[in-house]
Amino acid sequence: MSEDKVADEAKAIVEITERLRERFPDASPQSVADAVEAARASFSESKVRDFIPVLIERDAKQRLKAARSQ
């Protein structure tokens, strides 16, 4: 993967984390970061990376919703 794509994906992860912290203010910042990291890890072997940030955000959001309902 090119350096530009790696940088773009890293920037997207930061933005996703910020958005989810705003959307889930009752969740601790560490819980949000953990959900994003777990989602990111689940896509680490994906060869096509174009939509990975969207999938990470969706996955992390589901994880945070599930944790909130427990």
Jmol script that loads the backbone (N, CA, C; Angstrom):
load data "model"
ATOM      1  N   MET A   1       0.860  -1.167   0.000  1.00  0.00           N
ATOM      2  CA  MET A   1       0.000   0.000   0.000  1.00  0.00           C
ATOM      3  C   MET A   1       0.907   1.231   0.000  1.00  0.00           C
ATOM      4  N   SER A   2       0.528   2.246  -0.758  1.00  0.00           N
ATOM      5  CA  SER A   2       1.347   3.445  -0.848  1.00  0.00           C
ATOM      6  C   SER A   2       1.302   4.234   0.462  1.00  0.00           C
ATOM      7  N   GLU A   3       2.326   5.048   0.655  1.00  0.00           N
ATOM      8  CA  GLU A   3       2.397   5.860   1.875  1.00  0.00           C
ATOM      9  C   GLU A   3       1.218   6.814   1.989  1.00  0.00           C
ATOM     10  N   ASP A   4       0.761   7.340   0.850  1.00  0.00           N
ATOM     11  CA  ASP A   4      -0.388   8.254   0.874  1.00  0.00           C
ATOM     12  C   ASP A   4      -1.642   7.548   1.367  1.00  0.00           C
ATOM     13  N   LYS A   5      -1.854   6.317   0.905  1.00  0.00           N
ATOM     14  CA  LYS A   5      -3.047   5.578   1.342  1.00  0.00           C
ATOM     15  C   LYS A   5      -2.956   5.218   2.814  1.00  0.00           C
ATOM     16  N   VAL A   6      -1.772   4.884   3.276  1.00  0.00           N
ATOM     17  CA  VAL A   6      -1.585   4.574   4.697  1.00  0.00           C
ATOM     18  C   VAL A   6      -1.893   5.816   5.529  1.00  0.00           C
ATOM     19  N   ALA A   7      -1.380   6.965   5.094  1.00  0.00           N
ATOM     20  CA  ALA A   7      -1.629   8.216   5.815  1.00  0.00           C
ATOM     21  C   ALA A   7      -3.105   8.587   5.782  1.00  0.00           C
ATOM     22  N   ASP A   8      -3.746   8.396   4.634  1.00  0.00           N
ATOM     23  CA  ASP A   8      -5.183   8.698   4.519  1.00  0.00           C
ATOM     24  C   ASP A   8      -6.000   7.803   5.439  1.00  0.00           C
ATOM     25  N   GLU A   9      -5.649   6.534   5.493  1.00  0.00           N
ATOM     26  CA  GLU A   9      -6.387   5.616   6.355  1.00  0.00           C
ATOM     27  C   GLU A   9      -6.170   5.959   7.825  1.00  0.00           C
ATOM     28  N   ALA A  10      -4.950   6.309   8.190  1.00  0.00           N
ATOM     29  CA  ALA A  10      -4.656   6.688   9.575  1.00  0.00           C
ATOM     30  C   ALA A  10      -5.437   7.945   9.962  1.00  0.00           C
ATOM     31  N   LYS A  11      -5.498   8.912   9.049  1.00  0.00           N
ATOM     32  CA  LYS A  11      -6.264  10.134   9.308  1.00  0.00           C
ATOM     33  C   LYS A  11      -7.745   9.812   9.469  1.00  0.00           C
ATOM     34  N   ALA A  12      -8.244   8.912   8.635  1.00  0.00           N
ATOM     35  CA  ALA A  12      -9.653   8.510   8.722  1.00  0.00           C
ATOM     36  C   ALA A  12      -9.940   7.856  10.066  1.00  0.00           C
ATOM     37  N   ILE A  13      -9.015   7.050  10.576  1.00  0.00           N
ATOM     38  CA  ILE A  13      -9.203   6.385  11.869  1.00  0.00           C
ATOM     39  C   ILE A  13      -9.317   7.429  12.984  1.00  0.00           C
ATOM     40  N   VAL A  14      -8.489   8.448  12.931  1.00  0.00           N
ATOM     41  CA  VAL A  14      -8.555   9.527  13.929  1.00  0.00           C
ATOM     42  C   VAL A  14      -9.912  10.219  13.849  1.00  0.00           C
ATOM     43  N   GLU A  15     -10.356  10.524  12.641  1.00  0.00           N
ATOM     44  CA  GLU A  15     -11.646  11.199  12.458  1.00  0.00           C
ATOM     45  C   GLU A  15     -12.806  10.318  12.922  1.00  0.00           C
ATOM     46  N   ILE A  16     -12.736   9.038  12.637  1.00  0.00           N
ATOM     47  CA  ILE A  16     -13.770   8.102  13.086  1.00  0.00           C
ATOM     48  C   ILE A  16     -13.833   8.092  14.603  1.00  0.00           C
ATOM     49  N   THR A  17     -12.689   8.015  15.233  1.00  0.00           N
ATOM     50  CA  THR A  17     -12.637   7.989  16.698  1.00  0.00           C
ATOM     51  C   THR A  17     -13.264   9.254  17.277  1.00  0.00           C
ATOM     52  N   GLU A  18     -12.940  10.400  16.706  1.00  0.00           N
ATOM     53  CA  GLU A  18     -13.521  11.665  17.178  1.00  0.00           C
ATOM     54  C   GLU A  18     -15.036  11.684  17.004  1.00  0.00           C
ATOM     55  N   ARG A  19     -15.512  11.241  15.840  1.00  0.00           N
ATOM     56  CA  ARG A  19     -16.964  11.219  15.601  1.00  0.00           C
ATOM     57  C   ARG A  19     -17.676  10.300  16.580  1.00  0.00           C
ATOM     58  N   LEU A  20     -17.087   9.140  16.823  1.00  0.00           N
ATOM     59  CA  LEU A  20     -17.738   8.196  17.727  1.00  0.00           C
ATOM     60  C   LEU A  20     -17.693   8.677  19.175  1.00  0.00           C
ATOM     61  N   ARG A  21     -16.670   9.407  19.546  1.00  0.00           N
ATOM     62  CA  ARG A  21     -16.639   9.991  20.901  1.00  0.00           C
ATOM     63  C   ARG A  21     -17.774  10.992  21.072  1.00  0.00           C
ATOM     64  N   GLU A  22     -18.063  11.747  20.011  1.00  0.00           N
ATOM     65  CA  GLU A  22     -19.175  12.696  20.061  1.00  0.00           C
ATOM     66  C   GLU A  22     -20.513  11.961  20.071  1.00  0.00           C
ATOM     67  N   ARG A  23     -20.611  10.908  19.299  1.00  0.00           N
ATOM     68  CA  ARG A  23     -21.882  10.177  19.190  1.00  0.00           C
ATOM     69  C   ARG A  23     -22.173   9.353  20.440  1.00  0.00           C
ATOM     70  N   PHE A  24     -21.132   8.906  21.131  1.00  0.00           N
ATOM     71  CA  PHE A  24     -21.286   8.081  22.328  1.00  0.00           C
ATOM     72  C   PHE A  24     -20.599   8.778  23.518  1.00  0.00           C
ATOM     73  N   PRO A  25     -21.164   9.900  23.969  1.00  0.00           N
ATOM     74  CA  PRO A  25     -20.515  10.665  25.044  1.00  0.00           C
ATOM     75  C   PRO A  25     -20.467   9.920  26.376  1.00  0.00           C
ATOM     76  N   ASP A  26     -21.338   8.935  26.565  1.00  0.00           N
ATOM     77  CA  ASP A  26     -21.336   8.170  27.811  1.00  0.00           C
ATOM     78  C   ASP A  26     -20.247   7.107  27.838  1.00  0.00           C
ATOM     79  N   ALA A  27     -19.720   6.762  26.676  1.00  0.00           N
ATOM     80  CA  ALA A  27     -18.630   5.781  26.603  1.00  0.00           C
ATOM     81  C   ALA A  27     -17.320   6.487  26.917  1.00  0.00           C
ATOM     82  N   SER A  28     -16.451   5.800  27.613  1.00  0.00           N
ATOM     83  CA  SER A  28     -15.148   6.396  27.917  1.00  0.00           C
ATOM     84  C   SER A  28     -14.339   6.518  26.626  1.00  0.00           C
ATOM     85  N   PRO A  29     -13.443   7.485  26.570  1.00  0.00           N
ATOM     86  CA  PRO A  29     -12.584   7.606  25.385  1.00  0.00           C
ATOM     87  C   PRO A  29     -11.823   6.304  25.099  1.00  0.00           C
ATOM     88  N   GLN A  30     -11.436   5.603  26.152  1.00  0.00           N
ATOM     89  CA  GLN A  30     -10.715   4.340  25.955  1.00  0.00           C
ATOM     90  C   GLN A  30     -11.623   3.273  25.346  1.00  0.00           C
ATOM     91  N   SER A  31     -12.889   3.252  25.752  1.00  0.00           N
ATOM     92  CA  SER A  31     -13.841   2.296  25.169  1.00  0.00           C
ATOM     93  C   SER A  31     -14.035   2.549  23.681  1.00  0.00           C
ATOM     94  N   VAL A  32     -14.117   3.813  23.319  1.00  0.00           N
ATOM     95  CA  VAL A  32     -14.267   4.163  21.904  1.00  0.00           C
ATOM     96  C   VAL A  32     -13.008   3.751  21.137  1.00  0.00           C
ATOM     97  N   ALA A  33     -11.856   4.086  21.678  1.00  0.00           N
ATOM     98  CA  ALA A  33     -10.595   3.720  21.023  1.00  0.00           C
ATOM     99  C   ALA A  33     -10.465   2.208  20.889  1.00  0.00           C
ATOM    100  N   ASP A  34     -10.870   1.475  21.916  1.00  0.00           N
ATOM    101  CA  ASP A  34     -10.813   0.011  21.870  1.00  0.00           C
ATOM    102  C   ASP A  34     -11.746  -0.550  20.794  1.00  0.00           C
ATOM    103  N   ALA A  35     -12.943   0.017  20.688  1.00  0.00           N
ATOM    104  CA  ALA A  35     -13.902  -0.443  19.677  1.00  0.00           C
ATOM    105  C   ALA A  35     -13.366  -0.177  18.265  1.00  0.00           C
ATOM    106  N   VAL A  36     -12.785   0.990  18.070  1.00  0.00           N
ATOM    107  CA  VAL A  36     -12.222   1.325  16.760  1.00  0.00           C
ATOM    108  C   VAL A  36     -11.043   0.402  16.451  1.00  0.00           C
ATOM    109  N   GLU A  37     -10.182   0.176  17.419  1.00  0.00           N
ATOM    110  CA  GLU A  37      -9.021  -0.691  17.208  1.00  0.00           C
ATOM    111  C   GLU A  37      -9.450  -2.132  16.934  1.00  0.00           C
ATOM    112  N   ALA A  38     -10.442  -2.631  17.646  1.00  0.00           N
ATOM    113  CA  ALA A  38     -10.937  -3.991  17.402  1.00  0.00           C
ATOM    114  C   ALA A  38     -11.520  -4.104  15.994  1.00  0.00           C
ATOM    115  N   ALA A  39     -12.254  -3.084  15.588  1.00  0.00           N
ATOM    116  CA  ALA A  39     -12.817  -3.078  14.235  1.00  0.00           C
ATOM    117  C   ALA A  39     -11.702  -3.015  13.195  1.00  0.00           C
ATOM    118  N   ARG A  40     -10.727  -2.164  13.438  1.00  0.00           N
ATOM    119  CA  ARG A  40      -9.600  -2.047  12.509  1.00  0.00           C
ATOM    120  C   ARG A  40      -8.856  -3.369  12.374  1.00  0.00           C
ATOM    121  N   ALA A  41      -8.633  -4.019  13.491  1.00  0.00           N
ATOM    122  CA  ALA A  41      -7.912  -5.293  13.483  1.00  0.00           C
ATOM    123  C   ALA A  41      -8.661  -6.355  12.684  1.00  0.00           C
ATOM    124  N   SER A  42      -9.992  -6.297  12.729  1.00  0.00           N
ATOM    125  CA  SER A  42     -10.769  -7.316  12.009  1.00  0.00           C
ATOM    126  C   SER A  42     -10.641  -7.166  10.492  1.00  0.00           C
ATOM    127  N   PHE A  43     -10.191  -6.015  10.027  1.00  0.00           N
ATOM    128  CA  PHE A  43     -10.018  -5.787   8.590  1.00  0.00           C
ATOM    129  C   PHE A  43      -8.546  -5.705   8.188  1.00  0.00           C
ATOM    130  N   SER A  44      -7.651  -6.066   9.070  1.00  0.00           N
ATOM    131  CA  SER A  44      -6.220  -5.896   8.806  1.00  0.00           C
ATOM    132  C   SER A  44      -5.706  -6.728   7.638  1.00  0.00           C
ATOM    133  N   GLU A  45      -6.350  -7.829   7.357  1.00  0.00           N
ATOM    134  CA  GLU A  45      -5.902  -8.700   6.263  1.00  0.00           C
ATOM    135  C   GLU A  45      -6.591  -8.394   4.934  1.00  0.00           C
ATOM    136  N   SER A  46      -7.481  -7.429   4.922  1.00  0.00           N
ATOM    137  CA  SER A  46      -8.200  -7.091   3.691  1.00  0.00           C
ATOM    138  C   SER A  46      -7.241  -6.520   2.659  1.00  0.00           C
ATOM    139  N   LYS A  47      -7.336  -7.018   1.452  1.00  0.00           N
ATOM    140  CA  LYS A  47      -6.442  -6.556   0.389  1.00  0.00           C
ATOM    141  C   LYS A  47      -6.935  -5.248  -0.235  1.00  0.00           C
ATOM    142  N   VAL A  48      -8.227  -5.134  -0.433  1.00  0.00           N
ATOM    143  CA  VAL A  48      -8.797  -3.903  -0.985  1.00  0.00           C
ATOM    144  C   VAL A  48      -9.112  -2.993   0.189  1.00  0.00           C
ATOM    145  N   ARG A  49      -8.478  -1.830   0.237  1.00  0.00           N
ATOM    146  CA  ARG A  49      -8.541  -0.962   1.405  1.00  0.00           C
ATOM    147  C   ARG A  49      -9.446   0.262   1.208  1.00  0.00           C
ATOM    148  N   ASP A  50     -10.012   0.430   0.029  1.00  0.00           N
ATOM    149  CA  ASP A  50     -10.740   1.663  -0.291  1.00  0.00           C
ATOM    150  C   ASP A  50     -11.878   1.981   0.670  1.00  0.00           C
ATOM    151  N   PHE A  51     -12.616   0.972   1.105  1.00  0.00           N
ATOM    152  CA  PHE A  51     -13.785   1.212   1.944  1.00  0.00           C
ATOM    153  C   PHE A  51     -13.574   0.794   3.396  1.00  0.00           C
ATOM    154  N   ILE A  52     -12.349   0.468   3.750  1.00  0.00           N
ATOM    155  CA  ILE A  52     -12.062  -0.007   5.102  1.00  0.00           C
ATOM    156  C   ILE A  52     -12.473   1.018   6.170  1.00  0.00           C
ATOM    157  N   PRO A  53     -12.179   2.306   6.015  1.00  0.00           N
ATOM    158  CA  PRO A  53     -12.623   3.253   7.055  1.00  0.00           C
ATOM    159  C   PRO A  53     -14.133   3.236   7.285  1.00  0.00           C
ATOM    160  N   VAL A  54     -14.914   3.120   6.229  1.00  0.00           N
ATOM    161  CA  VAL A  54     -16.371   3.067   6.367  1.00  0.00           C
ATOM    162  C   VAL A  54     -16.767   1.816   7.141  1.00  0.00           C
ATOM    163  N   LEU A  55     -16.146   0.703   6.810  1.00  0.00           N
ATOM    164  CA  LEU A  55     -16.454  -0.557   7.484  1.00  0.00           C
ATOM    165  C   LEU A  55     -16.008  -0.530   8.946  1.00  0.00           C
ATOM    166  N   ILE A  56     -14.871   0.085   9.201  1.00  0.00           N
ATOM    167  CA  ILE A  56     -14.386   0.211  10.584  1.00  0.00           C
ATOM    168  C   ILE A  56     -15.370   1.023  11.408  1.00  0.00           C
ATOM    169  N   GLU A  57     -15.821   2.142  10.865  1.00  0.00           N
ATOM    170  CA  GLU A  57     -16.753   2.986  11.609  1.00  0.00           C
ATOM    171  C   GLU A  57     -18.057   2.238  11.891  1.00  0.00           C
ATOM    172  N   ARG A  58     -18.565   1.540  10.908  1.00  0.00           N
ATOM    173  CA  ARG A  58     -19.812   0.785  11.091  1.00  0.00           C
ATOM    174  C   ARG A  58     -19.635  -0.287  12.166  1.00  0.00           C
ATOM    175  N   ASP A  59     -18.545  -1.024  12.096  1.00  0.00           N
ATOM    176  CA  ASP A  59     -18.276  -2.094  13.053  1.00  0.00           C
ATOM    177  C   ASP A  59     -18.108  -1.531  14.465  1.00  0.00           C
ATOM    178  N   ALA A  60     -17.315  -0.465  14.594  1.00  0.00           N
ATOM    179  CA  ALA A  60     -17.084   0.138  15.914  1.00  0.00           C
ATOM    180  C   ALA A  60     -18.383   0.680  16.499  1.00  0.00           C
ATOM    181  N   LYS A  61     -19.216   1.272  15.654  1.00  0.00           N
ATOM    182  CA  LYS A  61     -20.505   1.799  16.103  1.00  0.00           C
ATOM    183  C   LYS A  61     -21.375   0.667  16.659  1.00  0.00           C
ATOM    184  N   GLN A  62     -21.392  -0.466  15.967  1.00  0.00           N
ATOM    185  CA  GLN A  62     -22.169  -1.613  16.443  1.00  0.00           C
ATOM    186  C   GLN A  62     -21.630  -2.126  17.778  1.00  0.00           C
ATOM    187  N   ARG A  63     -20.321  -2.152  17.909  1.00  0.00           N
ATOM    188  CA  ARG A  63     -19.711  -2.604  19.166  1.00  0.00           C
ATOM    189  C   ARG A  63     -20.097  -1.674  20.324  1.00  0.00           C
ATOM    190  N   LEU A  64     -20.083  -0.371  20.067  1.00  0.00           N
ATOM    191  CA  LEU A  64     -20.413   0.592  21.117  1.00  0.00           C
ATOM    192  C   LEU A  64     -21.905   0.531  21.468  1.00  0.00           C
ATOM    193  N   LYS A  65     -22.752   0.343  20.480  1.00  0.00           N
ATOM    194  CA  LYS A  65     -24.185   0.197  20.761  1.00  0.00           C
ATOM    195  C   LYS A  65     -24.446  -1.045  21.590  1.00  0.00           C
ATOM    196  N   ALA A  66     -23.777  -2.126  21.256  1.00  0.00           N
ATOM    197  CA  ALA A  66     -23.941  -3.383  22.012  1.00  0.00           C
ATOM    198  C   ALA A  66     -23.459  -3.205  23.437  1.00  0.00           C
ATOM    199  N   ALA A  67     -22.354  -2.516  23.633  1.00  0.00           N
ATOM    200  CA  ALA A  67     -21.822  -2.302  24.987  1.00  0.00           C
ATOM    201  C   ALA A  67     -22.761  -1.405  25.794  1.00  0.00           C
ATOM    202  N   ARG A  68     -23.380  -0.448  25.135  1.00  0.00           N
ATOM    203  CA  ARG A  68     -24.302   0.464  25.820  1.00  0.00           C
ATOM    204  C   ARG A  68     -25.556  -0.265  26.285  1.00  0.00           C
ATOM    205  N   SER A  69     -26.001  -1.252  25.528  1.00  0.00           N
ATOM    206  CA  SER A  69     -27.242  -1.948  25.874  1.00  0.00           C
ATOM    207  C   SER A  69     -27.033  -3.051  26.914  1.00  0.00           C
ATOM    208  N   GLN A  70     -25.810  -3.287  27.299  1.00  0.00           N
ATOM    209  CA  GLN A  70     -25.545  -4.340  28.308  1.00  0.00           C
ATOM    210  C   GLN A  70     -25.707  -3.813  29.707  1.00  0.00           C
TER     211      GLN A  70
END
end "model"
wireframe off; spacefill off
backbone 0.3
color backbone group
